[in-house]
Amino acid sequence: MQSYLFIGGDWDSLNVPVADDAESMQMVVDITEKETYIRDRLSVGDVSTYLYIHESPTTEMTLNRLVESFKAWAIHQPGGRR
């Protein structure tokens, strides 16, 4: 099992282990509710990775969330700028 980044929903920004090649995942929210996440591939140049995106956000919302998460990560690195 490899860990993948989840975007959107209650599992947002968490790395969760997922069985190899699972096309979608249902994650428990509470006793009676589950959220569905769909596997997608993110590519930039020659580099690509898989992640799981909540079924509700648009592609634009997902990309904005990734950019904001990266900015927050970069700021909190040693020597990061605010």
Backbone atoms as SQL, in Angstrom:
CREATE TABLE atoms (id INTEGER PRIMARY KEY, chain TEXT, resi INTEGER, resn TEXT, atom TEXT, x REAL, y REAL, z REAL);
INSERT INTO atoms VALUES
  (1, 'A', 1, 'MET', 'N', 0.837, -1.185, 0.000),
  (2, 'A', 1, 'MET', 'CA', 0.000, 0.000, 0.000),
  (3, 'A', 1, 'MET', 'C', 0.879, 1.244, 0.000),
  (4, 'A', 2, 'GLN', 'N', 0.515, 2.173, -0.833),
  (5, 'A', 2, 'GLN', 'CA', 1.207, 3.436, -0.905),
  (6, 'A', 2, 'GLN', 'C', 0.284, 4.517, -0.351),
  (7, 'A', 3, 'SER', 'N', 0.861, 5.576, 0.207),
  (8, 'A', 3, 'SER', 'CA', 0.050, 6.687, 0.707),
  (9, 'A', 3, 'SER', 'C', -0.156, 7.715, -0.393),
  (10, 'A', 4, 'TYR', 'N', -1.371, 8.216, -0.481),
  (11, 'A', 4, 'TYR', 'CA', -1.716, 9.225, -1.472),
  (12, 'A', 4, 'TYR', 'C', -2.338, 10.425, -0.782),
  (13, 'A', 5, 'LEU', 'N', -2.158, 11.597, -1.388),
  (14, 'A', 5, 'LEU', 'CA', -2.732, 12.830, -0.880),
  (15, 'A', 5, 'LEU', 'C', -4.220, 12.876, -1.209),
  (16, 'A', 6, 'PHE', 'N', -5.028, 13.258, -0.221),
  (17, 'A', 6, 'PHE', 'CA', -6.466, 13.437, -0.420),
  (18, 'A', 6, 'PHE', 'C', -6.760, 14.928, -0.443),
  (19, 'A', 7, 'ILE', 'N', -7.627, 15.348, -1.384),
  (20, 'A', 7, 'ILE', 'CA', -7.961, 16.767, -1.537),
  (21, 'A', 7, 'ILE', 'C', -9.468, 16.939, -1.441),
  (22, 'A', 8, 'GLY', 'N', -9.885, 17.856, -0.570),
  (23, 'A', 8, 'GLY', 'CA', -11.299, 18.161, -0.392),
  (24, 'A', 8, 'GLY', 'C', -11.926, 17.282, 0.678),
  (25, 'A', 9, 'GLY', 'N', -13.111, 17.652, 1.106),
  (26, 'A', 9, 'GLY', 'CA', -13.832, 16.872, 2.105),
  (27, 'A', 9, 'GLY', 'C', -13.153, 16.879, 3.466),
  (28, 'A', 10, 'ASP', 'N', -13.577, 15.972, 4.336),
  (29, 'A', 10, 'ASP', 'CA', -13.038, 15.894, 5.699),
  (30, 'A', 10, 'ASP', 'C', -11.619, 15.338, 5.755),
  (31, 'A', 11, 'TRP', 'N', -11.145, 14.702, 4.692),
  (32, 'A', 11, 'TRP', 'CA', -9.807, 14.096, 4.656),
  (33, 'A', 11, 'TRP', 'C', -8.808, 14.980, 3.927),
  (34, 'A', 12, 'ASP', 'N', -9.154, 16.244, 3.703),
  (35, 'A', 12, 'ASP', 'CA', -8.323, 17.180, 2.947),
  (36, 'A', 12, 'ASP', 'C', -6.913, 17.279, 3.506),
  (37, 'A', 13, 'SER', 'N', -5.930, 17.208, 2.635),
  (38, 'A', 13, 'SER', 'CA', -4.498, 17.385, 2.927),
  (39, 'A', 13, 'SER', 'C', -3.880, 16.231, 3.706),
  (40, 'A', 14, 'LEU', 'N', -4.580, 15.137, 3.874),
  (41, 'A', 14, 'LEU', 'CA', -4.014, 13.989, 4.578),
  (42, 'A', 14, 'LEU', 'C', -3.437, 12.992, 3.581),
  (43, 'A', 15, 'ASN', 'N', -2.342, 12.336, 3.977),
  (44, 'A', 15, 'ASN', 'CA', -1.783, 11.236, 3.199),
  (45, 'A', 15, 'ASN', 'C', -2.334, 9.956, 3.804),
  (46, 'A', 16, 'VAL', 'N', -3.055, 9.201, 2.999),
  (47, 'A', 16, 'VAL', 'CA', -3.733, 8.007, 3.476),
  (48, 'A', 16, 'VAL', 'C', -3.263, 6.805, 2.659),
  (49, 'A', 17, 'PRO', 'N', -2.925, 5.681, 3.306),
  (50, 'A', 17, 'PRO', 'CA', -2.552, 4.490, 2.542),
  (51, 'A', 17, 'PRO', 'C', -3.759, 3.917, 1.794),
  (52, 'A', 18, 'VAL', 'N', -3.534, 3.583, 0.531),
  (53, 'A', 18, 'VAL', 'CA', -4.595, 3.080, -0.329),
  (54, 'A', 18, 'VAL', 'C', -4.089, 1.839, -1.048),
  (55, 'A', 19, 'ALA', 'N', -4.959, 0.860, -1.231),
  (56, 'A', 19, 'ALA', 'CA', -4.602, -0.344, -1.982),
  (57, 'A', 19, 'ALA', 'C', -4.191, 0.045, -3.402),
  (58, 'A', 20, 'ASP', 'N', -3.239, -0.681, -3.967),
  (59, 'A', 20, 'ASP', 'CA', -2.730, -0.383, -5.307),
  (60, 'A', 20, 'ASP', 'C', -3.856, -0.346, -6.341),
  (61, 'A', 21, 'ASP', 'N', -3.842, 0.683, -7.168),
  (62, 'A', 21, 'ASP', 'CA', -4.756, 0.840, -8.302),
  (63, 'A', 21, 'ASP', 'C', -6.234, 0.967, -7.947),
  (64, 'A', 22, 'ALA', 'N', -6.566, 1.377, -6.748),
  (65, 'A', 22, 'ALA', 'CA', -7.972, 1.622, -6.397),
  (66, 'A', 22, 'ALA', 'C', -8.425, 2.894, -7.119),
  (67, 'A', 23, 'GLU', 'N', -9.455, 2.802, -7.937),
  (68, 'A', 23, 'GLU', 'CA', -9.939, 3.941, -8.720),
  (69, 'A', 23, 'GLU', 'C', -10.720, 4.947, -7.881),
  (70, 'A', 24, 'SER', 'N', -11.315, 4.487, -6.791),
  (71, 'A', 24, 'SER', 'CA', -12.029, 5.384, -5.891),
  (72, 'A', 24, 'SER', 'C', -11.976, 4.812, -4.480),
  (73, 'A', 25, 'MET', 'N', -12.232, 5.672, -3.512),
  (74, 'A', 25, 'MET', 'CA', -12.226, 5.280, -2.104),
  (75, 'A', 25, 'MET', 'C', -13.425, 5.918, -1.418),
  (76, 'A', 26, 'GLN', 'N', -14.013, 5.188, -0.487),
  (77, 'A', 26, 'GLN', 'CA', -15.039, 5.782, 0.368),
  (78, 'A', 26, 'GLN', 'C', -14.451, 5.861, 1.760),
  (79, 'A', 27, 'MET', 'N', -14.412, 7.078, 2.292),
  (80, 'A', 27, 'MET', 'CA', -13.842, 7.323, 3.607),
  (81, 'A', 27, 'MET', 'C', -14.963, 7.666, 4.584),
  (82, 'A', 28, 'VAL', 'N', -14.848, 7.179, 5.787),
  (83, 'A', 28, 'VAL', 'CA', -15.871, 7.383, 6.810),
  (84, 'A', 28, 'VAL', 'C', -15.790, 8.806, 7.362),
  (85, 'A', 29, 'VAL', 'N', -16.939, 9.468, 7.395),
  (86, 'A', 29, 'VAL', 'CA', -17.046, 10.804, 7.990),
  (87, 'A', 29, 'VAL', 'C', -17.559, 10.673, 9.419),
  (88, 'A', 30, 'ASP', 'N', -18.632, 9.937, 9.577),
  (89, 'A', 30, 'ASP', 'CA', -19.171, 9.629, 10.894),
  (90, 'A', 30, 'ASP', 'C', -19.888, 8.278, 10.792),
  (91, 'A', 31, 'ILE', 'N', -20.653, 7.941, 11.770),
  (92, 'A', 31, 'ILE', 'CA', -21.267, 6.609, 11.834),
  (93, 'A', 31, 'ILE', 'C', -22.123, 6.293, 10.607),
  (94, 'A', 32, 'THR', 'N', -22.839, 7.272, 10.082),
  (95, 'A', 32, 'THR', 'CA', -23.777, 7.003, 8.997),
  (96, 'A', 32, 'THR', 'C', -23.371, 7.609, 7.659),
  (97, 'A', 33, 'GLU', 'N', -22.251, 8.305, 7.593),
  (98, 'A', 33, 'GLU', 'CA', -21.913, 9.044, 6.385),
  (99, 'A', 33, 'GLU', 'C', -20.526, 8.694, 5.871),
  (100, 'A', 34, 'LYS', 'N', -20.397, 8.627, 4.542),
  (101, 'A', 34, 'LYS', 'CA', -19.114, 8.385, 3.890),
  (102, 'A', 34, 'LYS', 'C', -18.918, 9.408, 2.784),
  (103, 'A', 35, 'GLU', 'N', -17.650, 9.681, 2.456),
  (104, 'A', 35, 'GLU', 'CA', -17.308, 10.565, 1.350),
  (105, 'A', 35, 'GLU', 'C', -16.592, 9.746, 0.284),
  (106, 'A', 36, 'THR', 'N', -16.847, 10.071, -0.969),
  (107, 'A', 36, 'THR', 'CA', -16.199, 9.372, -2.071),
  (108, 'A', 36, 'THR', 'C', -15.087, 10.240, -2.645),
  (109, 'A', 37, 'TYR', 'N', -13.927, 9.635, -2.828),
  (110, 'A', 37, 'TYR', 'CA', -12.768, 10.278, -3.434),
  (111, 'A', 37, 'TYR', 'C', -12.393, 9.495, -4.680),
  (112, 'A', 38, 'ILE', 'N', -12.069, 10.206, -5.754),
  (113, 'A', 38, 'ILE', 'CA', -11.772, 9.589, -7.032),
  (114, 'A', 38, 'ILE', 'C', -10.298, 9.799, -7.369),
  (115, 'A', 39, 'ARG', 'N', -9.635, 8.725, -7.796),
  (116, 'A', 39, 'ARG', 'CA', -8.214, 8.789, -8.139),
  (117, 'A', 39, 'ARG', 'C', -8.024, 9.601, -9.411),
  (118, 'A', 40, 'ASP', 'N', -7.004, 10.467, -9.402),
  (119, 'A', 40, 'ASP', 'CA', -6.675, 11.279, -10.563),
  (120, 'A', 40, 'ASP', 'C', -5.166, 11.424, -10.637),
  (121, 'A', 41, 'ARG', 'N', -4.678, 11.720, -11.809),
  (122, 'A', 41, 'ARG', 'CA', -3.238, 11.870, -12.024),
  (123, 'A', 41, 'ARG', 'C', -2.921, 13.337, -12.217),
  (124, 'A', 42, 'LEU', 'N', -1.910, 13.822, -11.510),
  (125, 'A', 42, 'LEU', 'CA', -1.438, 15.194, -11.637),
  (126, 'A', 42, 'LEU', 'C', -0.066, 15.146, -12.288),
  (127, 'A', 43, 'SER', 'N', 0.087, 15.856, -13.410),
  (128, 'A', 43, 'SER', 'CA', 1.361, 15.874, -14.134),
  (129, 'A', 43, 'SER', 'C', 1.832, 17.301, -14.322),
  (130, 'A', 44, 'VAL', 'N', 3.134, 17.501, -14.096),
  (131, 'A', 44, 'VAL', 'CA', 3.779, 18.776, -14.373),
  (132, 'A', 44, 'VAL', 'C', 5.083, 18.432, -15.083),
  (133, 'A', 45, 'GLY', 'N', 5.144, 18.756, -16.364),
  (134, 'A', 45, 'GLY', 'CA', 6.318, 18.378, -17.146),
  (135, 'A', 45, 'GLY', 'C', 6.456, 16.863, -17.190),
  (136, 'A', 46, 'ASP', 'N', 7.651, 16.376, -16.838),
  (137, 'A', 46, 'ASP', 'CA', 7.925, 14.940, -16.857),
  (138, 'A', 46, 'ASP', 'C', 7.575, 14.243, -15.550),
  (139, 'A', 47, 'VAL', 'N', 7.102, 14.983, -14.574),
  (140, 'A', 47, 'VAL', 'CA', 6.811, 14.425, -13.250),
  (141, 'A', 47, 'VAL', 'C', 5.300, 14.258, -13.085),
  (142, 'A', 48, 'SER', 'N', 4.883, 13.094, -12.581),
  (143, 'A', 48, 'SER', 'CA', 3.461, 12.910, -12.320),
  (144, 'A', 48, 'SER', 'C', 3.267, 12.108, -11.037),
  (145, 'A', 49, 'THR', 'N', 2.111, 12.297, -10.436),
  (146, 'A', 49, 'THR', 'CA', 1.751, 11.572, -9.230),
  (147, 'A', 49, 'THR', 'C', 0.242, 11.360, -9.219),
  (148, 'A', 50, 'TYR', 'N', -0.192, 10.424, -8.428),
  (149, 'A', 50, 'TYR', 'CA', -1.626, 10.192, -8.271),
  (150, 'A', 50, 'TYR', 'C', -2.092, 10.775, -6.953),
  (151, 'A', 51, 'LEU', 'N', -3.330, 11.217, -6.932),
  (152, 'A', 51, 'LEU', 'CA', -3.944, 11.716, -5.713),
  (153, 'A', 51, 'LEU', 'C', -5.422, 11.381, -5.770),
  (154, 'A', 52, 'TYR', 'N', -6.091, 11.552, -4.655),
  (155, 'A', 52, 'TYR', 'CA', -7.528, 11.274, -4.575),
  (156, 'A', 52, 'TYR', 'C', -8.253, 12.576, -4.298),
  (157, 'A', 53, 'ILE', 'N', -9.217, 12.894, -5.165),
  (158, 'A', 53, 'ILE', 'CA', -9.943, 14.155, -5.085),
  (159, 'A', 53, 'ILE', 'C', -11.392, 13.878, -4.692),
  (160, 'A', 54, 'HIS', 'N', -11.883, 14.641, -3.721),
  (161, 'A', 54, 'HIS', 'CA', -13.283, 14.527, -3.306),
  (162, 'A', 54, 'HIS', 'C', -14.166, 14.723, -4.525),
  (163, 'A', 55, 'GLU', 'N', -15.279, 14.031, -4.581),
  (164, 'A', 55, 'GLU', 'CA', -16.125, 14.060, -5.766),
  (165, 'A', 55, 'GLU', 'C', -16.746, 15.420, -6.066),
  (166, 'A', 56, 'SER', 'N', -16.759, 16.349, -5.119),
  (167, 'A', 56, 'SER', 'CA', -17.454, 17.618, -5.336),
  (168, 'A', 56, 'SER', 'C', -16.635, 18.751, -5.964),
  (169, 'A', 57, 'PRO', 'N', -15.317, 18.899, -5.706),
  (170, 'A', 57, 'PRO', 'CA', -14.635, 20.088, -6.246),
  (171, 'A', 57, 'PRO', 'C', -14.409, 20.003, -7.761),
  (172, 'A', 58, 'THR', 'N', -14.365, 21.179, -8.390),
  (173, 'A', 58, 'THR', 'CA', -14.013, 21.251, -9.806),
  (174, 'A', 58, 'THR', 'C', -12.491, 21.134, -9.935),
  (175, 'A', 59, 'THR', 'N', -12.017, 20.976, -11.155),
  (176, 'A', 59, 'THR', 'CA', -10.576, 20.904, -11.405),
  (177, 'A', 59, 'THR', 'C', -9.884, 22.192, -10.961),
  (178, 'A', 60, 'GLU', 'N', -10.503, 23.333, -11.228),
  (179, 'A', 60, 'GLU', 'CA', -9.931, 24.623, -10.834),
  (180, 'A', 60, 'GLU', 'C', -9.824, 24.736, -9.311),
  (181, 'A', 61, 'MET', 'N', -10.860, 24.308, -8.600),
  (182, 'A', 61, 'MET', 'CA', -10.837, 24.345, -7.134),
  (183, 'A', 61, 'MET', 'C', -9.719, 23.445, -6.604),
  (184, 'A', 62, 'THR', 'N', -9.541, 22.294, -7.215),
  (185, 'A', 62, 'THR', 'CA', -8.501, 21.362, -6.782),
  (186, 'A', 62, 'THR', 'C', -7.117, 21.963, -6.992),
  (187, 'A', 63, 'LEU', 'N', -6.880, 22.550, -8.157),
  (188, 'A', 63, 'LEU', 'CA', -5.589, 23.165, -8.433),
  (189, 'A', 63, 'LEU', 'C', -5.313, 24.315, -7.476),
  (190, 'A', 64, 'ASN', 'N', -6.305, 25.148, -7.215),
  (191, 'A', 64, 'ASN', 'CA', -6.128, 26.253, -6.260),
  (192, 'A', 64, 'ASN', 'C', -5.770, 25.722, -4.879),
  (193, 'A', 65, 'ARG', 'N', -6.405, 24.643, -4.460),
  (194, 'A', 65, 'ARG', 'CA', -6.127, 24.044, -3.146),
  (195, 'A', 65, 'ARG', 'C', -4.691, 23.522, -3.082),
  (196, 'A', 66, 'LEU', 'N', -4.225, 22.897, -4.145),
  (197, 'A', 66, 'LEU', 'CA', -2.842, 22.415, -4.193),
  (198, 'A', 66, 'LEU', 'C', -1.847, 23.567, -4.101),
  (199, 'A', 67, 'VAL', 'N', -2.109, 24.646, -4.844),
  (200, 'A', 67, 'VAL', 'CA', -1.219, 25.813, -4.828),
  (201, 'A', 67, 'VAL', 'C', -1.172, 26.427, -3.434),
  (202, 'A', 68, 'GLU', 'N', -2.321, 26.605, -2.800),
  (203, 'A', 68, 'GLU', 'CA', -2.362, 27.176, -1.452),
  (204, 'A', 68, 'GLU', 'C', -1.644, 26.285, -0.442),
  (205, 'A', 69, 'SER', 'N', -1.805, 24.979, -0.564),
  (206, 'A', 69, 'SER', 'CA', -1.119, 24.052, 0.342),
  (207, 'A', 69, 'SER', 'C', 0.390, 24.133, 0.156),
  (208, 'A', 70, 'PHE', 'N', 0.829, 24.227, -1.101),
  (209, 'A', 70, 'PHE', 'CA', 2.261, 24.324, -1.365),
  (210, 'A', 70, 'PHE', 'C', 2.830, 25.623, -0.815),
  (211, 'A', 71, 'LYS', 'N', 2.114, 26.724, -1.006),
  (212, 'A', 71, 'LYS', 'CA', 2.572, 28.013, -0.463),
  (213, 'A', 71, 'LYS', 'C', 2.729, 27.931, 1.056),
  (214, 'A', 72, 'ALA', 'N', 1.747, 27.352, 1.736),
  (215, 'A', 72, 'ALA', 'CA', 1.808, 27.222, 3.194),
  (216, 'A', 72, 'ALA', 'C', 2.990, 26.345, 3.601),
  (217, 'A', 73, 'TRP', 'N', 3.217, 25.265, 2.870),
  (218, 'A', 73, 'TRP', 'CA', 4.357, 24.379, 3.168),
  (219, 'A', 73, 'TRP', 'C', 5.667, 25.141, 2.998),
  (220, 'A', 74, 'ALA', 'N', 5.805, 25.901, 1.887),
  (221, 'A', 74, 'ALA', 'CA', 7.046, 26.624, 1.597),
  (222, 'A', 74, 'ALA', 'C', 7.344, 27.685, 2.652),
  (223, 'A', 75, 'ILE', 'N', 6.309, 28.370, 3.116),
  (224, 'A', 75, 'ILE', 'CA', 6.503, 29.410, 4.132),
  (225, 'A', 75, 'ILE', 'C', 7.040, 28.822, 5.428),
  (226, 'A', 76, 'HIS', 'N', 6.629, 27.628, 5.769),
  (227, 'A', 76, 'HIS', 'CA', 7.019, 27.025, 7.042),
  (228, 'A', 76, 'HIS', 'C', 8.325, 26.239, 6.977),
  (229, 'A', 77, 'GLN', 'N', 9.014, 26.281, 5.838),
  (230, 'A', 77, 'GLN', 'CA', 10.314, 25.650, 5.725),
  (231, 'A', 77, 'GLN', 'C', 11.382, 26.602, 6.291),
  (232, 'A', 78, 'PRO', 'N', 12.517, 26.079, 6.760),
  (233, 'A', 78, 'PRO', 'CA', 13.587, 26.968, 7.221),
  (234, 'A', 78, 'PRO', 'C', 13.966, 27.964, 6.124),
  (235, 'A', 79, 'GLY', 'N', 13.964, 29.229, 6.474),
  (236, 'A', 79, 'GLY', 'CA', 14.282, 30.275, 5.515),
  (237, 'A', 79, 'GLY', 'C', 13.101, 30.672, 4.641),
  (238, 'A', 80, 'GLY', 'N', 11.924, 30.130, 4.920),
  (239, 'A', 80, 'GLY', 'CA', 10.722, 30.474, 4.136),
  (240, 'A', 80, 'GLY', 'C', 10.351, 31.924, 4.325),
  (241, 'A', 81, 'ARG', 'N', 9.789, 32.517, 3.287),
  (242, 'A', 81, 'ARG', 'CA', 9.393, 33.933, 3.356),
  (243, 'A', 81, 'ARG', 'C', 7.910, 34.051, 3.640),
  (244, 'A', 82, 'ARG', 'N', 7.554, 35.040, 4.383),
  (245, 'A', 82, 'ARG', 'CA', 6.142, 35.285, 4.697),
  (246, 'A', 82, 'ARG', 'C', 5.598, 36.409, 3.880);
